[in-house]
Amino acid sequence: MRHARWLADWRKAAGKPVLYHVISRVVDRRFVLGTEEKEKFRALMRMQEKFTGCRVLSYCLMDNHFHLLLEVPTMAEAGLSDDELLKRLAAIYNEAFVAGVVKEFADARAAVYVNASGLEDALAALYERFTYRMHDLAEFMKGLLQRFTQWFNRTHSRSGTLWEDRFKSVIVEDGVAARTIAAYIDLNPVRAGMVKDPAEHRWSSYGEAIGGGKKGDGKKAREGLVRAYCCEQGVGFEVEKWKEVSRLYRRLMGLALGRKPGRASVVQGSAGLGQTTKNTAELLEGNDNETALKDLGMAKMLHCRVRYFTDGAVIGSREFVNEAFASARERFGPKRKDGARKMRGSGAAARKALWSLRDLRKGIAS
């Protein structure tokens, strides 16, 4: 028997954020989500965002399950304009399909035998064919899981379901709860022993925000985490706040992992109960990072960006990189004369000391 899903009572009212922590696992908990699968899942997730109007604030893709912190905003009272609807359709449908919808709109408006009331009803029916799948938790997940399953089954010559039962979802309050759940999600690979630093897991919101830079999906990841951290303040997705939010968010994850070794975490009160020497706000705002997760310096950030965009790239002295290039010459085109490439973007500070096998002009711009 399937139980009714808990949904936020205010989900159809404007104003208060409607957030859900969503989890889904591969059937039999099989470890089938490798590099290619995670990349495809993330691409489909971003497509589904654009189509539905829902927003992934935090996410983490593991080998046999995933976590999302999903915001499901209400549809604008005025609905969508034709241009807005067509833009959303273009996120998941090809040009021919979208062109067909454009023609349907034009035909409905050009039909001389349709009166004003009939025209309004005809257009409303056209909109309803697509908008019922927008701004809805169940429809977001249904579209994402079905599309990924179809791709996965084609790719691996299999059939049948890929996911265990229905996805699980929990309503999350904005503010402290949203920040805590976002951090919990991004810390999954650390707790699983896959990486020591959440920035090193490229298939997560924090890994994408750090490694992806300030454009494209890296920008989306940053905007999502800003929203997760600040949504009770009424902010939207202002990526300009990332510099400050990234510091606070990293401290928050560090607190979740513990305090630095050697730091006295408690003192004994008069009642014999342990009391923290500093509260959470002081630990977040202080100049000295006392958490188990070090502040992210330039070298570490550069390392994360290189890994994010160029797994398997060679980084080192010019001689070292050229030697690696010579040993793998057949992998490169005939016009390539040598291997060493100057560090660019945020890596420019290391330009005199480090070189890369691949041109990271786009990869590490931040």
C-alpha positions as CSV (number, residue, x, y, z in Angstrom):
1,M,0.0,0.0,0.0
2,R,1.4,3.4,-0.9
3,H,0.9,6.2,1.6
4,A,0.0,9.7,0.6
5,R,3.0,11.9,0.3
6,W,3.4,14.8,2.8
7,L,3.2,18.1,1.0
8,A,3.7,21.6,2.4
9,D,0.3,23.2,3.3
10,W,1.5,26.5,1.9
11,R,2.7,25.0,-1.5
12,K,0.1,26.9,-3.5
13,A,0.6,30.2,-1.7
14,A,3.1,32.8,-2.7
15,G,5.9,33.9,-0.4
16,K,7.1,31.2,1.9
17,P,9.6,28.8,0.2
18,V,8.5,25.2,-0.4
19,L,11.5,23.0,0.1
20,Y,11.9,19.2,0.0
21,H,14.7,16.8,0.7
22,V,14.3,14.1,-1.9
23,I,16.1,10.7,-1.9
24,S,15.9,7.9,-4.5
25,R,17.9,4.7,-4.6
26,V,18.8,2.3,-7.4
27,V,16.8,-1.0,-7.3
28,D,18.6,-3.6,-5.0
29,R,21.0,-0.8,-4.1
30,R,23.2,-1.7,-7.1
31,F,26.2,0.4,-7.7
32,V,25.5,1.3,-11.3
33,L,26.0,5.1,-11.4
34,G,29.4,5.7,-12.7
35,T,31.0,8.7,-14.3
36,E,29.0,8.6,-17.5
37,E,25.8,8.0,-15.7
38,K,26.3,10.8,-13.2
39,E,27.0,13.2,-15.9
40,K,23.9,12.2,-17.8
41,F,21.8,12.4,-14.7
42,R,23.0,15.9,-13.9
43,A,22.3,17.1,-17.4
44,L,18.8,15.7,-17.3
45,M,18.3,17.3,-13.9
46,R,19.2,20.7,-15.2
47,M,16.9,20.2,-18.2
48,Q,14.1,19.3,-15.9
49,E,14.7,22.4,-13.8
50,K,14.4,24.6,-16.9
51,F,11.2,22.9,-18.0
52,T,9.4,22.7,-14.7
53,G,10.5,25.9,-12.9
54,C,11.5,23.9,-9.9
55,R,15.0,24.6,-8.5
56,V,17.7,22.2,-7.2
57,L,19.4,24.1,-4.3
58,S,21.7,21.3,-3.2
59,Y,22.4,17.8,-4.6
60,C,24.7,14.9,-4.5
61,L,24.9,11.9,-6.8
62,M,26.4,8.8,-5.3
63,D,27.0,5.4,-6.9
64,N,23.6,3.9,-6.0
65,H,21.4,6.8,-4.9
66,F,21.1,10.6,-4.9
67,H,19.9,13.4,-2.7
68,L,18.3,16.7,-3.8
69,L,17.2,19.8,-1.8
70,L,14.5,20.9,-4.2
71,E,12.5,24.2,-4.1
72,V,9.1,24.0,-5.7
73,P,7.9,27.6,-6.3
74,T,4.3,28.4,-7.2
75,M,3.3,29.2,-10.7
76,A,3.1,33.0,-11.3
77,E,-0.5,34.2,-10.9
78,A,-0.5,35.5,-14.5
79,G,0.8,32.1,-15.8
80,L,3.3,31.9,-18.5
81,S,3.5,34.0,-21.7
82,D,3.9,32.2,-25.0
83,D,7.6,33.0,-25.1
84,E,8.1,31.7,-21.6
85,L,6.3,28.5,-22.3
86,L,8.2,27.9,-25.6
87,K,11.5,28.5,-23.8
88,R,10.6,25.9,-21.2
89,L,9.5,23.4,-23.9
90,A,12.9,23.9,-25.7
91,A,14.6,22.6,-22.6
92,I,13.3,19.0,-23.1
93,Y,11.9,18.9,-26.7
94,N,13.5,19.3,-30.0
95,E,13.1,22.2,-32.4
96,A,10.5,20.4,-34.6
97,F,8.3,19.7,-31.6
98,V,8.5,23.3,-30.4
99,A,7.8,24.6,-33.9
100,G,4.7,22.4,-33.9
101,V,3.4,24.0,-30.7
102,V,4.1,27.5,-32.2
103,K,1.9,26.5,-35.2
104,E,-0.9,25.3,-32.9
105,F,-0.9,28.7,-31.2
106,A,-1.0,30.5,-34.5
107,D,-3.7,28.2,-35.9
108,A,-5.9,28.8,-32.8
109,R,-5.6,32.5,-33.0
110,A,-6.2,32.5,-36.8
111,A,-9.3,30.5,-36.7
112,V,-12.0,33.0,-37.7
113,Y,-14.8,30.8,-36.6
114,V,-13.7,30.7,-33.0
115,N,-15.2,33.5,-30.9
116,A,-13.3,35.2,-28.1
117,S,-14.5,32.8,-25.5
118,G,-13.7,29.8,-27.6
119,L,-10.2,31.1,-28.4
120,E,-9.5,31.6,-24.7
121,D,-10.6,28.0,-24.0
122,A,-8.5,26.7,-26.9
123,L,-5.3,28.5,-25.7
124,A,-5.9,27.4,-22.1
125,A,-6.2,23.7,-23.2
126,L,-2.9,24.1,-25.1
127,Y,-1.2,25.5,-22.0
128,E,-2.6,22.8,-19.8
129,R,-1.0,20.1,-21.9
130,F,2.3,21.2,-20.5
131,T,1.9,23.4,-17.5
132,Y,0.4,20.6,-15.3
133,R,3.9,19.1,-15.2
134,M,5.4,22.4,-14.0
135,H,6.0,23.6,-10.4
136,D,5.1,20.2,-9.0
137,L,7.3,17.9,-6.9
138,A,5.9,14.6,-8.2
139,E,6.1,15.7,-11.9
140,F,9.6,17.0,-11.5
141,M,10.8,13.6,-10.1
142,K,8.7,11.6,-12.5
143,G,10.1,13.3,-15.5
144,L,13.7,13.1,-14.2
145,L,13.6,9.4,-13.2
146,Q,11.8,8.3,-16.3
147,R,14.1,10.1,-18.7
148,F,17.2,8.8,-17.0
149,T,15.8,5.2,-16.9
150,Q,15.1,5.3,-20.6
151,W,18.6,6.6,-21.4
152,F,20.2,4.1,-19.0
153,N,18.3,1.1,-20.4
154,R,19.1,2.0,-24.0
155,T,22.8,2.5,-23.1
156,H,23.1,-0.7,-21.1
157,S,20.7,-2.9,-23.2
158,R,18.4,-3.6,-20.3
159,S,14.7,-3.2,-19.5
160,G,12.6,-2.7,-16.5
161,T,12.6,-0.4,-13.5
162,L,15.8,1.2,-12.3
163,W,14.7,2.8,-9.0
164,E,13.4,1.4,-5.8
165,D,9.7,2.0,-5.3
166,R,8.8,5.7,-5.1
167,F,11.2,8.4,-4.2
168,K,11.2,9.6,-0.6
169,S,10.7,13.3,0.3
170,V,10.7,15.3,3.5
171,I,9.4,18.9,3.9
172,V,12.2,21.2,5.0
173,E,11.8,24.5,6.7
174,D,13.7,27.5,5.4
175,G,16.5,28.9,7.5
176,V,18.6,26.6,9.8
177,A,16.9,23.4,8.6
178,A,17.5,24.2,4.9
179,R,21.2,25.1,5.5
180,T,21.7,22.0,7.6
181,I,20.1,19.6,5.0
182,A,22.1,21.3,2.2
183,A,25.3,20.7,4.1
184,Y,24.3,17.1,5.0
185,I,23.7,16.4,1.3
186,D,27.1,17.8,0.2
187,L,28.9,15.9,2.9
188,N,27.6,12.5,1.8
189,P,30.8,11.6,-0.1
190,V,32.9,12.6,2.8
191,R,31.0,10.5,5.2
192,A,31.1,7.6,2.7
193,G,34.9,7.9,2.7
194,M,35.0,8.7,-1.0
195,V,36.8,12.1,-0.6
196,K,38.2,14.0,2.3
197,D,36.9,17.4,1.2
198,P,33.3,17.9,-0.2
199,A,34.8,20.2,-2.9
200,E,36.5,17.2,-4.5
201,H,33.2,15.4,-5.4
202,R,32.3,16.8,-8.7
203,W,28.8,15.4,-8.8
204,S,27.5,17.5,-6.0
205,S,26.2,21.1,-5.6
206,Y,29.3,22.2,-3.7
207,G,31.7,20.4,-6.0
208,E,30.1,21.9,-9.0
209,A,30.0,25.4,-7.4
210,I,33.7,25.2,-6.7
211,G,34.9,23.4,-9.7
212,G,32.5,24.7,-12.3
213,G,33.4,28.4,-11.8
214,K,31.0,31.3,-12.2
215,K,29.4,30.4,-15.6
216,G,27.0,27.8,-16.8
217,D,26.0,25.1,-14.4
218,G,28.7,26.2,-12.0
219,K,26.8,29.4,-11.7
220,K,23.6,27.5,-11.2
221,A,25.1,25.5,-8.4
222,R,26.4,28.6,-6.7
223,E,23.0,30.3,-7.0
224,G,21.3,27.2,-5.6
225,L,23.5,27.2,-2.5
226,V,23.0,30.9,-2.0
227,R,19.3,30.3,-2.0
228,A,19.5,27.3,0.3
229,Y,21.6,29.3,2.8
230,C,19.6,32.6,2.7
231,C,16.1,31.8,1.5
232,E,14.5,32.8,4.9
233,Q,15.9,36.3,4.2
234,G,13.8,36.6,1.1
235,V,16.8,36.5,-1.4
236,G,16.5,34.8,-4.7
237,F,19.5,33.3,-6.5
238,E,21.9,36.2,-6.3
239,V,25.2,34.7,-7.3
240,E,26.9,37.9,-6.2
241,K,26.5,36.7,-2.6
242,W,28.5,33.5,-3.3
243,K,31.8,34.8,-2.0
244,E,30.4,35.4,1.5
245,V,28.0,32.4,1.5
246,S,30.7,30.0,0.3
247,R,32.8,30.9,3.3
248,L,29.9,30.4,5.7
249,Y,28.7,27.3,4.1
250,R,32.1,25.7,4.2
251,R,32.3,26.5,7.9
252,L,28.9,25.0,8.4
253,M,30.0,21.8,6.8
254,G,33.2,21.9,8.8
255,L,31.1,22.2,12.0
256,A,29.1,19.2,11.0
257,L,32.3,17.2,10.7
258,G,33.7,18.5,14.0
259,R,36.2,20.9,15.4
260,K,39.9,21.1,14.6
261,P,42.0,18.5,16.5
262,G,43.3,20.0,19.8
263,R,40.5,22.6,20.1
264,A,38.7,22.3,23.4
265,S,35.1,21.8,22.2
266,V,33.4,21.9,25.6
267,V,33.8,23.2,29.1
268,Q,32.0,21.9,32.2
269,G,29.2,24.0,33.5
270,S,28.1,24.3,37.1
271,A,25.6,21.4,36.5
272,G,28.4,19.2,35.1
273,L,27.0,19.4,31.6
274,G,29.2,20.1,28.6
275,Q,28.8,23.6,27.1
276,T,30.4,24.8,23.9
277,T,33.0,27.5,24.4
278,K,31.6,29.3,21.3
279,N,28.1,29.2,19.7
280,T,27.6,28.3,16.1
281,A,27.3,32.0,15.0
282,E,30.7,32.8,16.6
283,L,32.3,29.8,14.9
284,L,30.9,30.7,11.5
285,E,31.8,34.4,11.7
286,G,35.1,34.2,13.5
287,N,38.4,35.1,11.8
288,D,39.9,31.8,12.9
289,N,38.4,28.7,11.4
290,E,38.1,26.2,14.2
291,T,36.2,23.6,12.2
292,A,37.5,20.3,10.9
293,L,37.3,21.6,7.3
294,K,40.0,24.1,6.4
295,D,39.1,27.3,4.6
296,L,39.5,26.8,0.8
297,G,42.7,28.5,-0.4
298,M,43.6,29.3,-4.0
299,A,45.7,26.1,-4.4
300,K,42.9,23.9,-3.2
301,M,40.4,25.7,-5.4
302,L,42.6,25.4,-8.4
303,H,43.0,21.7,-7.8
304,C,39.3,21.2,-7.6
305,R,38.7,23.1,-10.9
306,V,41.3,21.1,-12.7
307,R,39.8,17.9,-11.5
308,Y,36.3,19.0,-12.3
309,F,37.0,19.8,-15.9
310,T,40.0,17.6,-16.8
311,D,40.0,14.3,-15.0
312,G,43.3,12.7,-16.0
313,A,45.1,15.9,-17.0
314,V,48.7,16.3,-16.1
315,I,49.7,19.3,-13.9
316,G,53.4,20.1,-13.2
317,S,56.5,21.7,-14.5
318,R,56.8,22.5,-18.2
319,E,59.3,19.7,-18.6
320,F,57.2,17.2,-16.7
321,V,54.0,18.0,-18.8
322,N,55.9,17.8,-22.1
323,E,57.4,14.4,-21.1
324,A,53.9,13.1,-20.4
325,F,52.7,14.5,-23.7
326,A,55.5,12.8,-25.6
327,S,54.6,9.4,-24.0
328,A,51.0,9.8,-25.1
329,R,51.5,11.6,-28.4
330,E,49.0,9.4,-30.3
331,R,46.1,10.9,-28.2
332,F,46.5,14.3,-29.7
333,G,46.1,15.9,-33.1
334,P,48.9,16.3,-35.6
335,K,49.0,20.1,-35.2
336,R,49.9,19.8,-31.5
337,K,53.6,20.5,-31.2
338,D,54.1,20.2,-27.5
339,G,52.1,19.4,-24.4
340,A,52.6,22.2,-21.9
341,R,49.8,24.8,-21.6
342,K,49.9,27.9,-19.4
343,M,47.6,28.1,-16.4
344,R,44.8,30.5,-17.0
345,G,41.9,32.2,-15.2
346,S,42.1,31.6,-11.5
347,G,45.3,29.5,-12.1
348,A,47.2,32.5,-13.5
349,A,48.8,33.0,-10.1
350,A,50.5,29.6,-10.6
351,R,51.5,30.3,-14.2
352,K,55.3,30.5,-13.6
353,A,55.4,27.3,-11.5
354,L,52.7,25.0,-13.0
355,W,51.7,24.0,-16.5
356,S,48.8,21.8,-17.7
357,L,48.5,19.2,-20.4
358,R,45.1,20.6,-21.5
359,D,44.1,24.1,-22.3
360,L,42.0,25.2,-19.3
361,R,41.1,28.6,-20.6
362,K,37.4,27.8,-20.1
363,G,37.8,25.2,-17.4
364,I,39.2,27.3,-14.6
365,A,37.8,30.7,-15.3
366,S,36.0,31.8,-12.1
